[in-house]
Amino acid sequence: MGKRINVAQLKKDWDNMTVAELTKKYGASDPTLRKALACKDEYYVINERAV
């Protein structure tokens, strides 16, 4: 199972953090975070990325 992003928390962080901070916190790329923002579910599931 992949990593889950809490969409409600992401929406709160979106206005208060830079994209670089968000990608580091959530471990996902900018386009992936934007997809998560558009998601209607409580959690957005992504595959873990190799860092």
LUMLUMDREN-2810 file (N, C-alpha, C; in Angstrom, 1 decimal):
<atoms>
<atom><aa>M</aa><ch>A</ch><at>N</at><xx>0.8</xx><yy>-1.2</yy><zz>0.0</zz></atom>
<atom><aa>M</aa><ch>A</ch><at>CA</at><xx>0.0</xx><yy>0.0</yy><zz>0.0</zz></atom>
<atom><aa>M</aa><ch>A</ch><at>C</at><xx>0.9</xx><yy>1.2</yy><zz>0.0</zz></atom>
<atom><aa>G</aa><ch>A</ch><at>N</at><xx>0.4</xx><yy>2.3</yy><zz>-0.7</zz></atom>
<atom><aa>G</aa><ch>A</ch><at>CA</at><xx>1.2</xx><yy>3.5</yy><zz>-0.8</zz></atom>
<atom><aa>G</aa><ch>A</ch><at>C</at><xx>1.0</xx><yy>4.4</yy><zz>0.4</zz></atom>
<atom><aa>K</aa><ch>A</ch><at>N</at><xx>1.6</xx><yy>5.5</yy><zz>0.3</zz></atom>
<atom><aa>K</aa><ch>A</ch><at>CA</at><xx>1.5</xx><yy>6.6</yy><zz>1.3</zz></atom>
<atom><aa>K</aa><ch>A</ch><at>C</at><xx>0.2</xx><yy>7.3</yy><zz>1.2</zz></atom>
<atom><aa>R</aa><ch>A</ch><at>N</at><xx>-0.4</xx><yy>7.6</yy><zz>2.3</zz></atom>
<atom><aa>R</aa><ch>A</ch><at>CA</at><xx>-1.7</xx><yy>8.3</yy><zz>2.3</zz></atom>
<atom><aa>R</aa><ch>A</ch><at>C</at><xx>-1.4</xx><yy>9.8</yy><zz>2.7</zz></atom>
<atom><aa>I</aa><ch>A</ch><at>N</at><xx>-2.1</xx><yy>10.7</yy><zz>1.9</zz></atom>
<atom><aa>I</aa><ch>A</ch><at>CA</at><xx>-2.0</xx><yy>12.1</yy><zz>2.2</zz></atom>
<atom><aa>I</aa><ch>A</ch><at>C</at><xx>-3.4</xx><yy>12.5</yy><zz>2.7</zz></atom>
<atom><aa>N</aa><ch>A</ch><at>N</at><xx>-3.4</xx><yy>13.2</yy><zz>3.9</zz></atom>
<atom><aa>N</aa><ch>A</ch><at>CA</at><xx>-4.6</xx><yy>13.7</yy><zz>4.5</zz></atom>
<atom><aa>N</aa><ch>A</ch><at>C</at><xx>-5.0</xx><yy>15.0</yy><zz>3.7</zz></atom>
<atom><aa>V</aa><ch>A</ch><at>N</at><xx>-6.0</xx><yy>14.9</yy><zz>2.9</zz></atom>
<atom><aa>V</aa><ch>A</ch><at>CA</at><xx>-6.4</xx><yy>16.0</yy><zz>2.0</zz></atom>
<atom><aa>V</aa><ch>A</ch><at>C</at><xx>-6.8</xx><yy>17.3</yy><zz>2.8</zz></atom>
<atom><aa>A</aa><ch>A</ch><at>N</at><xx>-7.5</xx><yy>17.1</yy><zz>4.0</zz></atom>
<atom><aa>A</aa><ch>A</ch><at>CA</at><xx>-7.9</xx><yy>18.3</yy><zz>4.8</zz></atom>
<atom><aa>A</aa><ch>A</ch><at>C</at><xx>-6.6</xx><yy>19.0</yy><zz>5.3</zz></atom>
<atom><aa>Q</aa><ch>A</ch><at>N</at><xx>-5.7</xx><yy>18.2</yy><zz>5.8</zz></atom>
<atom><aa>Q</aa><ch>A</ch><at>CA</at><xx>-4.4</xx><yy>18.8</yy><zz>6.3</zz></atom>
<atom><aa>Q</aa><ch>A</ch><at>C</at><xx>-3.6</xx><yy>19.5</yy><zz>5.2</zz></atom>
<atom><aa>L</aa><ch>A</ch><at>N</at><xx>-3.6</xx><yy>18.9</yy><zz>4.0</zz></atom>
<atom><aa>L</aa><ch>A</ch><at>CA</at><xx>-2.9</xx><yy>19.5</yy><zz>2.9</zz></atom>
<atom><aa>L</aa><ch>A</ch><at>C</at><xx>-3.5</xx><yy>20.8</yy><zz>2.5</zz></atom>
<atom><aa>K</aa><ch>A</ch><at>N</at><xx>-4.9</xx><yy>20.9</yy><zz>2.5</zz></atom>
<atom><aa>K</aa><ch>A</ch><at>CA</at><xx>-5.5</xx><yy>22.1</yy><zz>2.2</zz></atom>
<atom><aa>K</aa><ch>A</ch><at>C</at><xx>-5.2</xx><yy>23.2</yy><zz>3.2</zz></atom>
<atom><aa>K</aa><ch>A</ch><at>N</at><xx>-5.1</xx><yy>22.9</yy><zz>4.4</zz></atom>
<atom><aa>K</aa><ch>A</ch><at>CA</at><xx>-4.7</xx><yy>23.9</yy><zz>5.5</zz></atom>
<atom><aa>K</aa><ch>A</ch><at>C</at><xx>-3.2</xx><yy>24.4</yy><zz>5.2</zz></atom>
<atom><aa>D</aa><ch>A</ch><at>N</at><xx>-2.3</xx><yy>23.4</yy><zz>4.9</zz></atom>
<atom><aa>D</aa><ch>A</ch><at>CA</at><xx>-0.9</xx><yy>23.8</yy><zz>4.7</zz></atom>
<atom><aa>D</aa><ch>A</ch><at>C</at><xx>-0.7</xx><yy>24.5</yy><zz>3.4</zz></atom>
<atom><aa>W</aa><ch>A</ch><at>N</at><xx>-1.5</xx><yy>24.3</yy><zz>2.4</zz></atom>
<atom><aa>W</aa><ch>A</ch><at>CA</at><xx>-1.3</xx><yy>24.8</yy><zz>1.1</zz></atom>
<atom><aa>W</aa><ch>A</ch><at>C</at><xx>-1.1</xx><yy>26.3</yy><zz>1.1</zz></atom>
<atom><aa>D</aa><ch>A</ch><at>N</at><xx>-1.8</xx><yy>27.1</yy><zz>1.8</zz></atom>
<atom><aa>D</aa><ch>A</ch><at>CA</at><xx>-1.7</xx><yy>28.6</yy><zz>1.8</zz></atom>
<atom><aa>D</aa><ch>A</ch><at>C</at><xx>-0.6</xx><yy>29.1</yy><zz>2.7</zz></atom>
<atom><aa>N</aa><ch>A</ch><at>N</at><xx>-0.1</xx><yy>28.2</yy><zz>3.6</zz></atom>
<atom><aa>N</aa><ch>A</ch><at>CA</at><xx>0.9</xx><yy>28.7</yy><zz>4.6</zz></atom>
<atom><aa>N</aa><ch>A</ch><at>C</at><xx>2.3</xx><yy>28.2</yy><zz>4.3</zz></atom>
<atom><aa>M</aa><ch>A</ch><at>N</at><xx>2.5</xx><yy>27.3</yy><zz>3.4</zz></atom>
<atom><aa>M</aa><ch>A</ch><at>CA</at><xx>3.8</xx><yy>26.8</yy><zz>3.1</zz></atom>
<atom><aa>M</aa><ch>A</ch><at>C</at><xx>4.2</xx><yy>26.9</yy><zz>1.7</zz></atom>
<atom><aa>T</aa><ch>A</ch><at>N</at><xx>5.5</xx><yy>26.9</yy><zz>1.4</zz></atom>
<atom><aa>T</aa><ch>A</ch><at>CA</at><xx>6.0</xx><yy>26.9</yy><zz>0.0</zz></atom>
<atom><aa>T</aa><ch>A</ch><at>C</at><xx>5.9</xx><yy>25.5</yy><zz>-0.6</zz></atom>
<atom><aa>V</aa><ch>A</ch><at>N</at><xx>6.0</xx><yy>25.4</yy><zz>-1.9</zz></atom>
<atom><aa>V</aa><ch>A</ch><at>CA</at><xx>5.9</xx><yy>24.1</yy><zz>-2.6</zz></atom>
<atom><aa>V</aa><ch>A</ch><at>C</at><xx>7.0</xx><yy>23.2</yy><zz>-2.1</zz></atom>
<atom><aa>A</aa><ch>A</ch><at>N</at><xx>8.2</xx><yy>23.8</yy><zz>-1.9</zz></atom>
<atom><aa>A</aa><ch>A</ch><at>CA</at><xx>9.4</xx><yy>23.0</yy><zz>-1.5</zz></atom>
<atom><aa>A</aa><ch>A</ch><at>C</at><xx>9.1</xx><yy>22.4</yy><zz>-0.1</zz></atom>
<atom><aa>E</aa><ch>A</ch><at>N</at><xx>8.5</xx><yy>23.2</yy><zz>0.8</zz></atom>
<atom><aa>E</aa><ch>A</ch><at>CA</at><xx>8.2</xx><yy>22.7</yy><zz>2.1</zz></atom>
<atom><aa>E</aa><ch>A</ch><at>C</at><xx>7.2</xx><yy>21.6</yy><zz>2.1</zz></atom>
<atom><aa>L</aa><ch>A</ch><at>N</at><xx>6.2</xx><yy>21.8</yy><zz>1.2</zz></atom>
<atom><aa>L</aa><ch>A</ch><at>CA</at><xx>5.1</xx><yy>20.8</yy><zz>1.1</zz></atom>
<atom><aa>L</aa><ch>A</ch><at>C</at><xx>5.6</xx><yy>19.5</yy><zz>0.5</zz></atom>
<atom><aa>T</aa><ch>A</ch><at>N</at><xx>6.4</xx><yy>19.6</yy><zz>-0.5</zz></atom>
<atom><aa>T</aa><ch>A</ch><at>CA</at><xx>7.0</xx><yy>18.3</yy><zz>-1.1</zz></atom>
<atom><aa>T</aa><ch>A</ch><at>C</at><xx>7.8</xx><yy>17.6</yy><zz>-0.1</zz></atom>
<atom><aa>K</aa><ch>A</ch><at>N</at><xx>8.6</xx><yy>18.3</yy><zz>0.7</zz></atom>
<atom><aa>K</aa><ch>A</ch><at>CA</at><xx>9.4</xx><yy>17.6</yy><zz>1.7</zz></atom>
<atom><aa>K</aa><ch>A</ch><at>C</at><xx>8.5</xx><yy>17.0</yy><zz>2.8</zz></atom>
<atom><aa>K</aa><ch>A</ch><at>N</at><xx>7.5</xx><yy>17.7</yy><zz>3.3</zz></atom>
<atom><aa>K</aa><ch>A</ch><at>CA</at><xx>6.6</xx><yy>17.3</yy><zz>4.3</zz></atom>
<atom><aa>K</aa><ch>A</ch><at>C</at><xx>5.8</xx><yy>16.0</yy><zz>3.9</zz></atom>
<atom><aa>Y</aa><ch>A</ch><at>N</at><xx>5.3</xx><yy>16.1</yy><zz>2.7</zz></atom>
<atom><aa>Y</aa><ch>A</ch><at>CA</at><xx>4.4</xx><yy>15.0</yy><zz>2.3</zz></atom>
<atom><aa>Y</aa><ch>A</ch><at>C</at><xx>5.1</xx><yy>13.9</yy><zz>1.4</zz></atom>
<atom><aa>G</aa><ch>A</ch><at>N</at><xx>6.3</xx><yy>14.2</yy><zz>1.0</zz></atom>
<atom><aa>G</aa><ch>A</ch><at>CA</at><xx>7.1</xx><yy>13.2</yy><zz>0.3</zz></atom>
<atom><aa>G</aa><ch>A</ch><at>C</at><xx>6.5</xx><yy>12.9</yy><zz>-1.1</zz></atom>
<atom><aa>A</aa><ch>A</ch><at>N</at><xx>6.0</xx><yy>14.0</yy><zz>-1.7</zz></atom>
<atom><aa>A</aa><ch>A</ch><at>CA</at><xx>5.3</xx><yy>13.9</yy><zz>-3.1</zz></atom>
<atom><aa>A</aa><ch>A</ch><at>C</at><xx>5.7</xx><yy>15.1</yy><zz>-3.9</zz></atom>
<atom><aa>S</aa><ch>A</ch><at>N</at><xx>5.6</xx><yy>14.9</yy><zz>-5.2</zz></atom>
<atom><aa>S</aa><ch>A</ch><at>CA</at><xx>5.9</xx><yy>16.0</yy><zz>-6.1</zz></atom>
<atom><aa>S</aa><ch>A</ch><at>C</at><xx>4.8</xx><yy>17.0</yy><zz>-6.2</zz></atom>
<atom><aa>D</aa><ch>A</ch><at>N</at><xx>5.1</xx><yy>18.2</yy><zz>-6.7</zz></atom>
<atom><aa>D</aa><ch>A</ch><at>CA</at><xx>4.1</xx><yy>19.3</yy><zz>-6.8</zz></atom>
<atom><aa>D</aa><ch>A</ch><at>C</at><xx>2.8</xx><yy>18.8</yy><zz>-7.6</zz></atom>
<atom><aa>P</aa><ch>A</ch><at>N</at><xx>3.0</xx><yy>18.2</yy><zz>-8.8</zz></atom>
<atom><aa>P</aa><ch>A</ch><at>CA</at><xx>1.8</xx><yy>17.7</yy><zz>-9.5</zz></atom>
<atom><aa>P</aa><ch>A</ch><at>C</at><xx>1.0</xx><yy>16.7</yy><zz>-8.7</zz></atom>
<atom><aa>T</aa><ch>A</ch><at>N</at><xx>1.6</xx><yy>15.9</yy><zz>-8.0</zz></atom>
<atom><aa>T</aa><ch>A</ch><at>CA</at><xx>0.9</xx><yy>14.9</yy><zz>-7.1</zz></atom>
<atom><aa>T</aa><ch>A</ch><at>C</at><xx>0.1</xx><yy>15.6</yy><zz>-6.0</zz></atom>
<atom><aa>L</aa><ch>A</ch><at>N</at><xx>0.7</xx><yy>16.6</yy><zz>-5.4</zz></atom>
<atom><aa>L</aa><ch>A</ch><at>CA</at><xx>0.0</xx><yy>17.3</yy><zz>-4.4</zz></atom>
<atom><aa>L</aa><ch>A</ch><at>C</at><xx>-1.2</xx><yy>18.1</yy><zz>-5.0</zz></atom>
<atom><aa>R</aa><ch>A</ch><at>N</at><xx>-1.0</xx><yy>18.6</yy><zz>-6.2</zz></atom>
<atom><aa>R</aa><ch>A</ch><at>CA</at><xx>-2.2</xx><yy>19.3</yy><zz>-6.8</zz></atom>
<atom><aa>R</aa><ch>A</ch><at>C</at><xx>-3.3</xx><yy>18.3</yy><zz>-7.1</zz></atom>
<atom><aa>K</aa><ch>A</ch><at>N</at><xx>-3.0</xx><yy>17.1</yy><zz>-7.5</zz></atom>
<atom><aa>K</aa><ch>A</ch><at>CA</at><xx>-4.0</xx><yy>16.0</yy><zz>-7.7</zz></atom>
<atom><aa>K</aa><ch>A</ch><at>C</at><xx>-4.7</xx><yy>15.7</yy><zz>-6.4</zz></atom>
<atom><aa>A</aa><ch>A</ch><at>N</at><xx>-3.9</xx><yy>15.6</yy><zz>-5.3</zz></atom>
<atom><aa>A</aa><ch>A</ch><at>CA</at><xx>-4.5</xx><yy>15.4</yy><zz>-4.0</zz></atom>
<atom><aa>A</aa><ch>A</ch><at>C</at><xx>-5.4</xx><yy>16.5</yy><zz>-3.6</zz></atom>
<atom><aa>L</aa><ch>A</ch><at>N</at><xx>-5.1</xx><yy>17.7</yy><zz>-3.9</zz></atom>
<atom><aa>L</aa><ch>A</ch><at>CA</at><xx>-6.0</xx><yy>18.9</yy><zz>-3.6</zz></atom>
<atom><aa>L</aa><ch>A</ch><at>C</at><xx>-7.3</xx><yy>18.7</yy><zz>-4.3</zz></atom>
<atom><aa>A</aa><ch>A</ch><at>N</at><xx>-7.3</xx><yy>18.2</yy><zz>-5.5</zz></atom>
<atom><aa>A</aa><ch>A</ch><at>CA</at><xx>-8.5</xx><yy>18.1</yy><zz>-6.3</zz></atom>
<atom><aa>A</aa><ch>A</ch><at>C</at><xx>-9.4</xx><yy>16.9</yy><zz>-5.9</zz></atom>
<atom><aa>C</aa><ch>A</ch><at>N</at><xx>-8.8</xx><yy>16.0</yy><zz>-5.1</zz></atom>
<atom><aa>C</aa><ch>A</ch><at>CA</at><xx>-9.4</xx><yy>14.8</yy><zz>-4.7</zz></atom>
<atom><aa>C</aa><ch>A</ch><at>C</at><xx>-10.6</xx><yy>15.1</yy><zz>-3.7</zz></atom>
<atom><aa>K</aa><ch>A</ch><at>N</at><xx>-11.7</xx><yy>14.3</yy><zz>-3.9</zz></atom>
<atom><aa>K</aa><ch>A</ch><at>CA</at><xx>-12.8</xx><yy>14.5</yy><zz>-3.0</zz></atom>
<atom><aa>K</aa><ch>A</ch><at>C</at><xx>-12.8</xx><yy>13.6</yy><zz>-1.8</zz></atom>
<atom><aa>D</aa><ch>A</ch><at>N</at><xx>-11.9</xx><yy>12.6</yy><zz>-1.8</zz></atom>
<atom><aa>D</aa><ch>A</ch><at>CA</at><xx>-11.8</xx><yy>11.7</yy><zz>-0.7</zz></atom>
<atom><aa>D</aa><ch>A</ch><at>C</at><xx>-11.1</xx><yy>12.3</yy><zz>0.5</zz></atom>
<atom><aa>E</aa><ch>A</ch><at>N</at><xx>-11.2</xx><yy>11.6</yy><zz>1.7</zz></atom>
<atom><aa>E</aa><ch>A</ch><at>CA</at><xx>-10.5</xx><yy>12.1</yy><zz>2.9</zz></atom>
<atom><aa>E</aa><ch>A</ch><at>C</at><xx>-9.0</xx><yy>11.9</yy><zz>2.7</zz></atom>
<atom><aa>Y</aa><ch>A</ch><at>N</at><xx>-8.6</xx><yy>10.8</yy><zz>2.1</zz></atom>
<atom><aa>Y</aa><ch>A</ch><at>CA</at><xx>-7.1</xx><yy>10.6</yy><zz>1.9</zz></atom>
<atom><aa>Y</aa><ch>A</ch><at>C</at><xx>-6.9</xx><yy>10.4</yy><zz>0.4</zz></atom>
<atom><aa>Y</aa><ch>A</ch><at>N</at><xx>-5.7</xx><yy>10.8</yy><zz>0.0</zz></atom>
<atom><aa>Y</aa><ch>A</ch><at>CA</at><xx>-5.2</xx><yy>10.5</yy><zz>-1.4</zz></atom>
<atom><aa>Y</aa><ch>A</ch><at>C</at><xx>-4.0</xx><yy>9.6</yy><zz>-1.3</zz></atom>
<atom><aa>V</aa><ch>A</ch><at>N</at><xx>-4.1</xx><yy>8.4</yy><zz>-1.9</zz></atom>
<atom><aa>V</aa><ch>A</ch><at>CA</at><xx>-3.0</xx><yy>7.4</yy><zz>-1.8</zz></atom>
<atom><aa>V</aa><ch>A</ch><at>C</at><xx>-2.1</xx><yy>7.5</yy><zz>-3.0</zz></atom>
<atom><aa>I</aa><ch>A</ch><at>N</at><xx>-0.8</xx><yy>7.6</yy><zz>-2.6</zz></atom>
<atom><aa>I</aa><ch>A</ch><at>CA</at><xx>0.3</xx><yy>7.6</yy><zz>-3.7</zz></atom>
<atom><aa>I</aa><ch>A</ch><at>C</at><xx>1.3</xx><yy>6.5</yy><zz>-3.4</zz></atom>
<atom><aa>N</aa><ch>A</ch><at>N</at><xx>2.0</xx><yy>6.1</yy><zz>-4.4</zz></atom>
<atom><aa>N</aa><ch>A</ch><at>CA</at><xx>3.1</xx><yy>5.2</yy><zz>-4.3</zz></atom>
<atom><aa>N</aa><ch>A</ch><at>C</at><xx>4.3</xx><yy>5.9</yy><zz>-3.6</zz></atom>
<atom><aa>E</aa><ch>A</ch><at>N</at><xx>5.0</xx><yy>5.2</yy><zz>-2.8</zz></atom>
<atom><aa>E</aa><ch>A</ch><at>CA</at><xx>6.2</xx><yy>5.8</yy><zz>-2.1</zz></atom>
<atom><aa>E</aa><ch>A</ch><at>C</at><xx>7.2</xx><yy>6.1</yy><zz>-3.2</zz></atom>
<atom><aa>R</aa><ch>A</ch><at>N</at><xx>7.8</xx><yy>7.3</yy><zz>-3.1</zz></atom>
<atom><aa>R</aa><ch>A</ch><at>CA</at><xx>8.9</xx><yy>7.6</yy><zz>-4.0</zz></atom>
<atom><aa>R</aa><ch>A</ch><at>C</at><xx>10.2</xx><yy>7.3</yy><zz>-3.4</zz></atom>
<atom><aa>A</aa><ch>A</ch><at>N</at><xx>11.2</xx><yy>6.9</yy><zz>-4.3</zz></atom>
<atom><aa>A</aa><ch>A</ch><at>CA</at><xx>12.5</xx><yy>6.7</yy><zz>-3.8</zz></atom>
<atom><aa>A</aa><ch>A</ch><at>C</at><xx>13.2</xx><yy>8.1</yy><zz>-3.7</zz></atom>
<atom><aa>V</aa><ch>A</ch><at>N</at><xx>13.8</xx><yy>8.3</yy><zz>-2.6</zz></atom>
<atom><aa>V</aa><ch>A</ch><at>CA</at><xx>14.5</xx><yy>9.5</yy><zz>-2.3</zz></atom>
<atom><aa>V</aa><ch>A</ch><at>C</at><xx>16.0</xx><yy>9.3</yy><zz>-2.2</zz></atom>
</atoms>
